[in-house]
Amino acid sequence: MANPPKGNSTAGSWRWFKSFQYDKEHDKPADARNVLLVVAALITAVTFQAGVNPPGGVWQDSESGHTAGRSIYATHKIPFYVFLISNTLALSSSILVIICLT
């Protein structure tokens, strides 16, 4: 999918970017689809794992005012909700991409 830049048509730092753009003459749509499926599958796996095993782990016992199985990071309300919403959006979006491409 990556083609080397042709000539000196682009200036400066954008030259590397042009080599990764989709080229209708050289790249097949199936190759682009396969790359997107691999990336979406990796994002799905990572976000699912982050949801199952949250950052900081989970409480192992029910002592000192916490509940066993609850995320330790959940004691920090706002950062935990930012993580939770971001993780849910990433997981949902990547699953949607996988469904659309298959």
ROSE-4610 file (N, C-alpha, C; in Angstrom, 1 decimal, always signed):
// ROSE-4610
residu = [M/M/M/A/A/A/N/N/N/P/P/P/P/P/P/K/K/K/G/G/G/N/N/N/S/S/S/T/T/T/A/A/A/G/G/G/S/S/S/W/W/W/R/R/R/W/W/W/F/F/F/K/K/K/S/S/S/F/F/F/Q/Q/Q/Y/Y/Y/D/D/D/K/K/K/E/E/E/H/H/H/D/D/D/K/K/K/P/P/P/A/A/A/D/D/D/A/A/A/R/R/R/N/N/N/V/V/V/L/L/L/L/L/L/V/V/V/V/V/V/A/A/A/A/A/A/L/L/L/I/I/I/T/T/T/A/A/A/V/V/V/T/T/T/F/F/F/Q/Q/Q/A/A/A/G/G/G/V/V/V/N/N/N/P/P/P/P/P/P/G/G/G/G/G/G/V/V/V/W/W/W/Q/Q/Q/D/D/D/S/S/S/E/E/E/S/S/S/G/G/G/H/H/H/T/T/T/A/A/A/G/G/G/R/R/R/S/S/S/I/I/I/Y/Y/Y/A/A/A/T/T/T/H/H/H/K/K/K/I/I/I/P/P/P/F/F/F/Y/Y/Y/V/V/V/F/F/F/L/L/L/I/I/I/S/S/S/N/N/N/T/T/T/L/L/L/A/A/A/L/L/L/S/S/S/S/S/S/S/S/S/I/I/I/L/L/L/V/V/V/I/I/I/I/I/I/C/C/C/L/L/L/T/T/T]
num = [1/1/1/2/2/2/3/3/3/4/4/4/5/5/5/6/6/6/7/7/7/8/8/8/9/9/9/10/10/10/11/11/11/12/12/12/13/13/13/14/14/14/15/15/15/16/16/16/17/17/17/18/18/18/19/19/19/20/20/20/21/21/21/22/22/22/23/23/23/24/24/24/25/25/25/26/26/26/27/27/27/28/28/28/29/29/29/30/30/30/31/31/31/32/32/32/33/33/33/34/34/34/35/35/35/36/36/36/37/37/37/38/38/38/39/39/39/40/40/40/41/41/41/42/42/42/43/43/43/44/44/44/45/45/45/46/46/46/47/47/47/48/48/48/49/49/49/50/50/50/51/51/51/52/52/52/53/53/53/54/54/54/55/55/55/56/56/56/57/57/57/58/58/58/59/59/59/60/60/60/61/61/61/62/62/62/63/63/63/64/64/64/65/65/65/66/66/66/67/67/67/68/68/68/69/69/69/70/70/70/71/71/71/72/72/72/73/73/73/74/74/74/75/75/75/76/76/76/77/77/77/78/78/78/79/79/79/80/80/80/81/81/81/82/82/82/83/83/83/84/84/84/85/85/85/86/86/86/87/87/87/88/88/88/89/89/89/90/90/90/91/91/91/92/92/92/93/93/93/94/94/94/95/95/95/96/96/96/97/97/97/98/98/98/99/99/99/100/100/100/101/101/101/102/102/102]
x = [+0.8/+0.0/+0.8/+2.0/+2.8/+3.7/+3.6/+4.3/+5.3/+6.5/+7.4/+6.9/+7.2/+6.8/+7.4/+6.6/+7.1/+7.6/+8.9/+9.5/+9.5/+9.5/+9.6/+8.3/+7.1/+5.8/+5.3/+5.7/+5.3/+6.4/+6.1/+7.2/+7.3/+8.5/+8.9/+8.3/+7.7/+7.3/+6.2/+5.4/+4.3/+4.7/+6.0/+6.5/+6.2/+6.5/+6.3/+4.8/+3.9/+2.5/+2.0/+2.5/+2.0/+2.3/+3.4/+3.7/+2.7/+1.9/+1.0/-0.5/-0.7/-2.0/-2.4/-3.7/-4.2/-4.1/-3.5/-3.3/-4.1/-5.1/-6.0/-5.3/-4.2/-3.5/-2.7/-2.2/-1.3/-1.9/-2.8/-3.3/-4.7/-5.0/-6.3/-7.2/-8.5/-9.4/-9.4/-9.2/-9.1/-8.0/-6.8/-5.7/-6.0/-6.7/-7.0/-8.0/-9.0/-10.0/-9.3/-8.4/-7.7/-6.9/-6.2/-5.5/-6.4/-7.6/-8.5/-9.1/-9.3/-9.8/-8.8/-7.5/-6.5/-6.4/-6.4/-6.3/-7.6/-8.7/-10.0/-10.0/-9.5/-9.4/-8.4/-7.3/-6.4/-7.0/-7.6/-8.3/-9.4/-10.1/-11.2/-10.6/-9.5/-8.9/-8.3/-7.6/-7.0/-8.1/-9.2/-10.2/-11.0/-11.2/-11.9/-11.1/-9.8/-8.9/-8.9/-8.9/-8.9/-10.2/-11.3/-12.5/-12.6/-12.0/-12.1/-11.1/-9.9/-8.9/-8.5/-9.3/-9.1/-7.8/-7.4/-6.1/-6.1/-5.0/-4.9/-5.4/-6.1/-6.6/-7.9/-8.3/-9.6/-9.3/-10.2/-10.0/-10.2/-9.3/-9.4/-10.2/-10.5/-11.2/-12.2/-13.1/-14.1/-13.8/-12.7/-12.3/-12.1/-12.1/-11.8/-12.7/-14.0/-14.9/-15.0/-14.3/-14.4/-14.9/-15.3/-16.0/-15.1/-15.0/-14.2/-14.7/-13.8/-14.2/-14.4/-14.4/-14.6/-13.2/-13.2/-11.9/-11.3/-10.0/-9.3/-9.4/-9.2/-9.2/-10.6/-11.6/-13.0/-13.1/-12.1/-12.2/-11.9/-11.3/-11.1/-12.2/-13.3/-14.5/-14.3/-13.9/-13.8/-12.9/-11.6/-10.7/-11.2/-11.9/-12.4/-13.5/-14.4/-15.5/-15.0/-13.9/-13.3/-12.8/-12.1/-11.6/-12.7/-13.7/-14.9/-15.6/-15.8/-16.5/-15.6/-14.3/-13.4/-13.3/-13.1/-13.0/-14.2/-15.4/-16.7/-16.8/-16.5/-16.6/-15.6/-14.4/-13.4/-13.9/-14.3/-14.8/-16.0/-17.0/-18.1/-17.8/-17.0/-16.6/-15.8/-14.9/-14.1/-15.0/-15.9/-16.8/-17.7/-18.1/-18.9/-18.1/-16.9/-16.0/-15.8/-15.6/-15.5/-16.8/-17.9/-19.2/-19.4/-19.1/-19.3/-18.3/-17.1/-16.1/-16.3/-17.0/-17.1/-18.4]
y = [-1.2/+0.0/+1.3/+1.2/+2.4/+2.5/+3.7/+3.9/+5.0/+5.0/+6.1/+7.3/+8.5/+9.7/+9.9/+10.4/+10.6/+12.0/+12.1/+13.4/+14.3/+15.6/+16.6/+17.4/+16.7/+17.4/+18.0/+17.4/+17.9/+18.5/+19.4/+20.2/+19.8/+19.7/+19.6/+18.3/+18.5/+17.4/+16.6/+17.1/+16.3/+15.2/+15.2/+14.2/+12.7/+12.5/+11.1/+10.8/+11.7/+11.5/+11.0/+11.6/+11.2/+9.7/+9.2/+7.8/+6.8/+7.2/+6.3/+6.6/+7.5/+7.7/+6.6/+6.4/+5.4/+5.9/+5.0/+5.3/+4.4/+4.9/+4.1/+3.2/+3.7/+3.0/+1.8/+1.9/+0.8/-0.1/+0.5/-0.2/-0.8/-1.9/-2.6/-2.2/-2.1/-1.8/-2.9/-4.1/-5.2/-5.1/-4.5/-4.3/-3.3/-2.2/-1.1/-1.7/-2.5/-3.1/-4.0/-4.8/-5.7/-5.0/-3.9/-3.1/-2.5/-2.0/-1.4/-2.4/-3.6/-4.7/-5.1/-5.2/-5.5/-4.4/-3.2/-2.1/-2.1/-2.2/-2.3/-3.4/-4.6/-5.7/-5.5/-4.9/-4.6/-3.6/-2.5/-1.6/-2.2/-3.1/-3.9/-4.7/-5.4/-6.3/-5.4/-4.3/-3.5/-2.9/-2.3/-1.7/-2.7/-3.9/-4.9/-5.3/-5.5/-5.9/-4.8/-3.5/-2.4/-2.4/-2.8/-2.8/-4.0/-5.1/-6.3/-6.2/-5.6/-5.4/-3.9/-3.1/-1.7/-1.2/+0.0/+0.5/+0.6/+0.1/+0.1/-1.2/-2.0/-3.3/-3.1/-4.2/-4.2/-4.6/-4.1/-4.5/-6.0/-6.6/-8.1/-8.4/-7.5/-7.8/-6.7/-6.9/-5.9/-5.3/-4.6/-4.0/-2.5/-1.7/-0.3/+0.5/+0.1/+0.9/+0.7/-0.3/-0.6/-2.0/-2.3/-3.5/-4.4/-5.7/-6.6/-6.6/-6.5/-6.6/-5.2/-4.2/-2.8/-2.2/-1.4/-0.9/+0.1/+0.0/+0.8/+2.3/+2.4/+3.7/+4.4/+3.7/+4.3/+5.2/+5.2/+6.2/+7.6/+7.7/+9.0/+9.2/+9.9/+9.9/+10.4/+11.6/+12.3/+11.6/+11.3/+10.6/+9.2/+8.5/+7.2/+7.2/+8.2/+8.4/+8.8/+9.6/+9.9/+8.7/+7.8/+6.6/+5.7/+5.6/+4.7/+5.1/+6.4/+6.9/+6.7/+7.0/+6.9/+5.5/+4.6/+3.2/+2.6/+3.0/+2.5/+3.0/+4.3/+4.8/+4.1/+3.9/+3.2/+1.8/+1.1/-0.3/-0.3/+0.5/+0.5/+0.9/+1.9/+2.4/+1.3/+0.6/-0.4/-1.6/-2.0/-3.1/-2.7/-1.4/-1.0/-1.0/-0.6/-0.7/-2.1/-3.0/-4.5/-5.0/-4.6/-5.1/-4.5/-3.3/-2.6/-3.2/-3.6/-4.1/-5.6/-6.3/-7.8/-8.1]
z = [+0.0/+0.0/+0.0/+0.6/+0.7/-0.6/-1.2/-2.5/-2.2/-2.7/-2.5/-3.3/-2.7/-3.4/-4.8/-5.7/-7.1/-7.3/-7.6/-7.9/-6.7/-6.9/-5.9/-5.8/-6.0/-6.1/-4.8/-3.7/-2.4/-1.7/-0.8/-0.1/+1.3/+1.8/+3.2/+3.9/+5.0/+5.9/+5.4/+4.4/+3.8/+2.9/+2.5/+1.6/+2.1/+3.4/+3.9/+3.9/+4.1/+4.2/+2.8/+1.8/+0.4/+0.1/+0.7/+0.4/+1.0/+2.0/+2.6/+2.1/+1.2/+0.7/-0.3/-0.4/-1.3/-2.7/-3.5/-4.9/-5.8/-6.5/-7.3/-8.3/-8.8/-9.9/-9.4/-8.2/-7.7/-6.6/-5.8/-4.6/-4.9/-4.4/-4.6/-3.4/-3.6/-2.5/-1.5/-1.9/-0.9/+0.1/-0.4/+0.5/+1.5/+1.1/+2.1/+3.1/+2.6/+3.5/+4.5/+4.1/+5.0/+6.0/+5.6/+6.6/+7.6/+7.2/+8.1/+9.1/+8.6/+9.4/+10.5/+10.1/+11.1/+12.2/+11.8/+12.7/+13.6/+13.1/+13.9/+14.8/+14.4/+15.3/+16.4/+16.2/+17.3/+18.2/+17.7/+18.6/+19.5/+18.9/+19.6/+20.7/+20.4/+21.4/+22.6/+22.3/+23.3/+24.2/+23.6/+24.4/+25.2/+24.6/+25.4/+26.6/+26.4/+27.5/+28.6/+28.1/+29.1/+29.9/+29.3/+30.0/+31.0/+30.6/+31.5/+32.6/+32.4/+33.4/+33.4/+34.2/+34.1/+34.7/+34.3/+34.8/+36.3/+36.9/+38.4/+39.0/+38.2/+38.7/+39.5/+40.2/+40.9/+42.4/+43.3/+44.7/+44.8/+45.6/+45.9/+47.1/+48.0/+49.2/+49.4/+50.4/+50.7/+52.1/+52.2/+53.5/+53.2/+54.3/+54.3/+53.4/+53.3/+52.5/+51.0/+50.5/+49.1/+48.9/+47.7/+47.3/+46.4/+46.7/+45.9/+44.5/+43.5/+42.1/+41.5/+42.3/+41.8/+41.4/+40.4/+39.9/+40.9/+41.1/+42.1/+41.5/+40.2/+39.5/+39.7/+40.0/+40.1/+41.3/+42.2/+43.3/+42.8/+41.7/+41.0/+40.0/+40.4/+39.6/+38.2/+38.0/+36.7/+35.8/+36.2/+35.3/+34.9/+35.9/+35.6/+34.5/+34.6/+33.7/+32.3/+32.3/+31.0/+30.3/+31.1/+30.6/+30.2/+31.0/+30.7/+29.4/+29.2/+28.0/+26.8/+26.9/+25.8/+25.4/+26.3/+26.0/+25.4/+25.9/+25.3/+23.8/+23.6/+22.2/+21.3/+21.7/+20.9/+20.6/+21.6/+21.4/+20.4/+20.6/+19.8/+18.4/+18.2/+16.9/+16.1/+16.8/+16.1/+15.7/+16.6/+16.3/+15.1/+15.0/+13.9/+12.6/+12.6/+11.4/+11.0/+11.9/+11.6/+10.9/+11.5/+10.9/+9.5/+9.3/+8.0/+7.0/+7.4/+6.4/+6.1/+6.9/+6.7/+6.0]
